[in-house]
């Protein structure tokens, strides 16, 4: 127990834990200089600055978030004279299945072959079963969140969903403070308030949003709560333990697949009548692929950035969504988006400190000039 406490303390403070790192190196074959942990191990690869991964993963998340909302919104729109809509629970299950082979392939590449991959997965997933069991919590949250995603987009437009989903930032901040015991500065709380104000302003005047049912809005809010808690929980597990993001996704898949499969029970009558893949086509398979990519990107962003930056990245997806849905752009919508975008730099401490320092220096210069004149 004392050893575990010491390990946790080293994780929390950033202090090196030589014994644990040595054990990890022996178990996975990873050595210093082989690249970023979770991106390249076992095979010597060129070093990639960690800061680059933060921005690359955030930009990819922006693109994925926007594309997913647009494509899913189109796929959930009934076509006159067309066939039945696909079953959303089936799409969620297929997305979970799609992530697993991708993660195993990356682990095999990282560790140097299929044999090393099998040994690594056996050690990390099955021998360390207590650690794997801890992933059941976010897996359940993500499964329910995916289902609520389809419910929401069936009852509101893609831009309205994008804006309402910004409540994930508030939920994430709430769990960041209460669960991780983190602290937010005054400018960050103001930034979050502006983000919420922008969402409310658009919702209050957008005709497309006003016609949305309470079911759609409730689905987004419930999804935001689940997302905020699951992401903060996962961030704590990923950043404080030396396990790759790809192994974490395998662990999540072990719980996510059965949970997603259980959601099919609610649609069993429809599935037995129309079939499992009723309504599936290239567009729907694109939705499945985008959802799978989103699941992988979430873990990568949590690893190399943080959860609040992740949720702010979705605000940038609003602009991309608007580009492809110009009919939803109204003056009120543009005003709300402007407020949301203004909240982004306000959250950054460095930007705020530079602005305060700039005006502070101006005041000192004026005072100095007055003193010199006297």
C-alpha positions in Angstrom: 0.0 0.0 0.0 2.9 2.4 0.8 4.4 1.6 -2.5 1.2 2.5 -4.3 0.9 5.8 -2.4 4.5 6.7 -3.3 3.7 5.9 -6.9 0.6 8.1 -6.9 2.6 10.9 -5.2 5.3 10.7 -7.9 2.6 10.8 -10.6 0.9 13.9 -9.0 4.1 15.9 -8.6 5.8 14.9 -11.8 8.7 13.4 -9.9 10.6 10.5 -11.5 9.8 7.0 -10.4 12.9 5.0 -11.5 11.8 1.7 -10.3 8.4 1.8 -11.9 9.8 3.2 -15.2 12.4 0.4 -15.2 9.6 -2.2 -14.8 7.6 -0.6 -17.5 10.6 -0.7 -19.8 11.2 -4.4 -19.2 7.5 -5.2 -19.7 6.9 -3.2 -22.9 10.4 -3.0 -24.5 10.2 0.8 -24.4 13.4 2.8 -24.0 14.3 6.4 -23.6 14.8 8.1 -27.0 12.4 5.8 -28.9 9.7 8.5 -29.2 6.7 9.6 -27.3 5.1 7.0 -25.2 2.0 5.6 -26.9 3.1 6.9 -30.3 6.2 4.9 -30.9 7.8 2.2 -28.7 10.0 -0.7 -29.4 11.1 0.7 -32.8 13.5 3.7 -32.9 11.6 6.5 -34.5 12.4 10.2 -35.0 11.5 12.4 -32.0 8.4 14.5 -32.4 8.0 17.5 -30.0 5.2 16.8 -27.5 3.8 20.3 -28.1 3.2 19.4 -31.8 1.0 16.4 -30.8 -1.2 18.7 -28.7 -2.1 21.0 -31.7 -2.2 18.2 -34.2 -4.7 16.2 -32.2 -6.8 19.3 -31.4 -7.0 20.2 -35.1 -8.0 16.7 -36.0 -10.6 16.8 -33.3 -12.0 20.0 -34.8 -12.3 18.5 -38.2 -13.8 15.2 -36.9 -16.3 17.0 -34.7 -17.6 19.2 -37.5 -17.7 16.4 -40.1 -19.5 14.1 -37.7 -22.2 16.6 -36.9 -22.8 17.5 -40.6 -22.7 13.9 -41.9 -24.8 12.5 -39.1 -27.4 15.3 -39.5 -27.8 14.4 -43.2 -27.9 10.7 -42.5 -30.7 11.1 -39.9 -32.9 13.2 -42.3 -35.7 11.1 -43.9 -35.7 11.0 -47.7 -39.1 11.2 -49.4 -39.7 7.8 -51.0 -36.5 6.5 -49.6 -35.9 3.4 -47.4 -36.0 3.3 -43.6 -33.5 5.2 -41.4 -30.6 3.1 -40.0 -30.8 2.0 -36.4 -28.5 4.3 -34.3 -27.6 1.6 -31.7 -26.2 -0.6 -34.5 -24.0 2.3 -35.7 -22.7 2.8 -32.2 -21.8 -0.9 -31.9 -20.1 -0.9 -35.3 -18.0 2.2 -34.3 -16.8 0.3 -31.2 -15.9 -2.7 -33.2 -14.0 -0.6 -35.7 -11.7 1.0 -33.0 -10.4 -2.3 -31.7 -8.4 -3.6 -34.8 -7.1 -0.1 -35.4 -5.7 0.1 -31.8 -4.2 -3.5 -32.0 -2.5 -2.6 -35.3 -0.9 0.5 -33.8 0.2 -1.5 -30.8 1.8 -4.1 -33.1 3.6 -1.3 -35.0 4.7 0.3 -31.7 6.0 -2.9 -30.2 7.6 -4.4 -33.3 5.3 -7.2 -34.4 2.2 -9.3 -33.7 3.9 -11.4 -31.0 5.0 -8.4 -29.0 1.6 -6.9 -29.4 -0.1 -10.1 -28.0 2.3 -10.1 -25.0 1.8 -6.4 -24.4 -2.0 -6.6 -24.5 -2.0 -9.8 -22.3 0.2 -8.0 -19.7 -1.5 -4.6 -19.8 -5.1 -5.7 -20.2 -5.5 -9.2 -18.6 -2.7 -9.6 -16.1 -3.3 -6.0 -14.8 -7.1 -6.7 -14.7 -7.8 -4.3 -11.8 -6.5 -1.4 -14.0 -8.6 -2.7 -16.9 -11.7 -2.9 -14.6 -11.4 0.8 -13.9 -12.1 1.5 -17.6 -15.7 0.2 -17.2 -16.8 3.6 -15.9 -15.9 5.8 -18.9 -16.8 3.0 -21.3 -20.4 3.0 -20.0 -20.5 6.8 -20.2 -19.2 6.9 -23.7 -21.7 4.2 -24.9 -24.7 6.2 -23.5 -23.2 9.4 -24.9 -23.0 8.0 -28.4 -26.6 6.9 -28.2 -27.7 10.3 -27.0 -25.7 11.9 -29.9 -28.1 10.2 -32.4 -31.2 11.1 -30.4 -30.1 14.8 -30.3 -29.4 15.1 -34.0 -32.7 13.5 -34.8 -34.5 16.4 -33.1 -32.3 19.5 -33.9 -30.1 21.0 -36.6 -26.4 20.3 -36.8 -25.4 24.0 -35.9 -27.8 24.0 -33.0 -26.3 20.7 -31.7 -22.8 22.1 -32.1 -23.7 25.2 -30.0 -25.7 23.3 -27.3 -22.9 20.8 -27.0 -20.6 23.6 -25.8 -22.2 22.9 -22.4 -19.6 20.1 -22.3 -17.1 22.8 -21.3 -19.1 23.8 -18.3 -19.6 20.2 -17.2 -15.9 19.4 -17.8 -14.9 22.5 -15.7 -17.3 21.4 -13.0 -15.7 17.9 -12.8 -12.2 19.3 -13.2 -12.7 21.4 -10.0 -14.7 18.8 -8.0 -13.1 15.5 -9.1 -9.6 16.5 -10.0 -9.4 19.3 -7.4 -8.2 21.7 -10.1 -8.4 25.5 -10.0 -9.6 27.9 -12.6 -8.7 31.6 -12.7 -11.2 34.4 -12.9 -10.7 34.9 -16.6 -11.3 31.2 -17.2 -14.7 31.3 -15.4 -15.6 34.5 -17.4 -14.6 32.7 -20.5 -16.9 29.8 -19.6 -19.7 32.2 -18.8 -19.3 33.9 -22.2 -19.4 30.5 -23.9 -22.7 29.7 -22.2 -24.1 33.1 -23.1 -23.3 32.6 -26.7 -25.1 29.3 -26.7 -28.1 30.8 -25.0 -28.2 33.8 -27.4 -28.3 31.6 -30.5 -30.8 29.2 -29.0 -33.1 32.0 -28.1 -33.5 33.3 -31.6 -32.6 30.6 -34.0 -35.9 29.4 -35.6 -34.4 26.0 -36.4 -33.4 25.5 -32.8 -36.6 26.9 -31.3 -38.6 24.2 -33.2 -36.4 21.5 -31.7 -38.1 19.3 -29.1 -37.1 19.3 -25.5 -36.0 15.7 -26.0 -33.2 16.8 -28.3 -32.0 19.5 -25.8 -32.2 17.1 -22.9 -30.2 14.5 -24.9 -27.4 17.1 -25.5 -27.3 18.1 -21.8 -27.3 14.5 -20.6 -24.5 13.8 -23.1 -22.5 16.8 -21.8 -22.7 15.6 -18.2 -21.6 12.1 -19.2 -18.8 13.4 -21.4 -17.5 15.8 -18.8 -17.2 13.2 -16.1 -15.9 10.4 -18.4 -13.2 12.6 -19.9 -12.0 14.0 -16.6 -11.9 10.4 -15.2 -10.0 9.2 -18.2 -7.6 12.1 -18.0 -6.7 11.1 -14.5 -6.1 7.5 -15.5 -4.1 8.3 -18.6 -1.8 11.0 -17.2 -1.1 9.4 -13.9 -0.3 5.9 -15.2 2.3 4.7 -17.8 -0.1 2.9 -20.1 -0.4 3.9 -23.8 -3.6 5.5 -25.1 -4.0 2.6 -27.5 -4.0 0.1 -24.7 -6.5 2.3 -22.9 -8.8 2.2 -26.0 -8.5 -1.6 -26.0 -9.5 -1.7 -22.3 -12.4 0.7 -23.1 -13.5 -1.6 -26.0 -13.7 -4.6 -23.8 -16.5 -2.9 -21.9 -17.8 -0.6 -24.6 -18.6 -3.4 -27.1 -20.8 -5.4 -24.7 -22.5 -2.3 -23.4 -23.2 -1.1 -26.9 -24.5 -4.5 -27.9 -26.9 -4.4 -24.9 -28.4 -1.2 -26.4 -29.6 -3.3 -29.3 -32.2 -4.8 -27.0 -34.2 -1.6 -27.1 -34.4 -1.8 -30.9 -34.8 -5.6 -31.1 -38.3 -5.3 -32.6 -37.1 -3.0 -35.4 -34.0 -5.0 -36.0 -36.0 -8.3 -36.3 -38.4 -6.6 -38.7 -36.0 -4.7 -40.9 -32.7 -6.3 -40.3 -29.5 -5.3 -38.6 -28.1 -3.2 -41.5 -31.4 -1.6 -42.7 -30.8 1.9 -44.0 -27.0 1.4 -44.2 -25.1 2.9 -47.2 -21.9 4.8 -47.9 -23.1 7.9 -45.9 -24.0 5.8 -42.8 -20.6 3.9 -43.0 -19.0 7.3 -43.0 -20.8 8.2 -39.8 -19.5 5.0 -38.2 -15.9 5.7 -39.3 -16.1 9.3 -38.0 -17.5 8.1 -34.7 -14.7 5.5 -34.3 -12.1 8.2 -35.2 -13.6 10.5 -32.6 -13.2 7.9 -29.9 -9.6 7.4 -30.7 -9.0 11.2 -30.9 -10.5 11.8 -27.5 -7.9 9.7 -25.8 -5.1 11.3 -27.8 -6.3 14.9 -26.9 -6.6 14.0 -23.3 -3.1 12.6 -23.3 -1.3 15.5 -25.0 -3.6 18.4 -24.2 -6.4 18.5 -21.6 -10.2 18.1 -21.4 -11.1 21.8 -21.3 -9.0 22.5 -24.4 -10.7 19.6 -26.0 -14.2 21.0 -25.4 -13.0 24.4 -26.6 -11.8 22.8 -29.8 -15.4 21.8 -30.5 -16.3 25.5 -30.6 -14.0 26.0 -33.6 -15.9 23.2 -35.3 -18.9 25.6 -35.3 -17.3 27.7 -38.0 -16.8 24.7 -40.2 -20.3 23.5 -39.6 -21.7 26.9 -40.6 -19.7 26.9 -43.8 -21.5 23.7 -44.9 -24.9 24.7 -43.6 -25.3 28.3 -44.7 -29.1 28.2 -44.5 -28.8 28.1 -40.7 -26.7 31.3 -40.5 -28.8 34.2 -39.2 -27.6 37.5 -37.7 -28.4 36.2 -34.2 -26.5 33.0 -34.9 -23.4 35.0 -36.0 -23.6 37.1 -32.9 -23.7 34.0 -30.7 -20.8 32.4 -32.5 -18.9 35.6 -32.1 -19.4 35.6 -28.4 -18.3 31.9 -28.3 -15.2 32.6 -30.3 -14.3 35.6 -28.1 -14.4 33.3 -25.1 -11.5 31.2 -26.5 -8.6 33.6 -26.1 -10.0 34.8 -22.7 -9.5 31.2 -21.4 -5.8 31.3 -22.2 -3.8 32.7 -19.2 -0.9 33.7 -21.2 -3.0 35.9 -23.6 -4.8 37.5 -20.6 -1.6 38.1 -18.7 0.0 39.7 -21.8 -3.0 42.0 -22.3 -3.0 43.0 -18.6 0.8 43.5 -18.8 0.5 45.6 -21.9 -2.0 48.0 -20.4 -0.2 48.0 -17.1 3.0 49.1 -18.9 1.1 51.9 -20.6 -0.1 53.2 -17.3 3.4 53.1 -15.9 4.7 54.9 -18.9 2.1 57.7 -18.5 2.8 58.0 -14.8 6.6 58.2 -15.6 6.1 60.9 -18.2 4.0 63.0 -15.8 6.6 62.6 -13.1 9.3 63.7 -15.5 7.3 66.7 -16.6 6.9 67.9 -13.0 
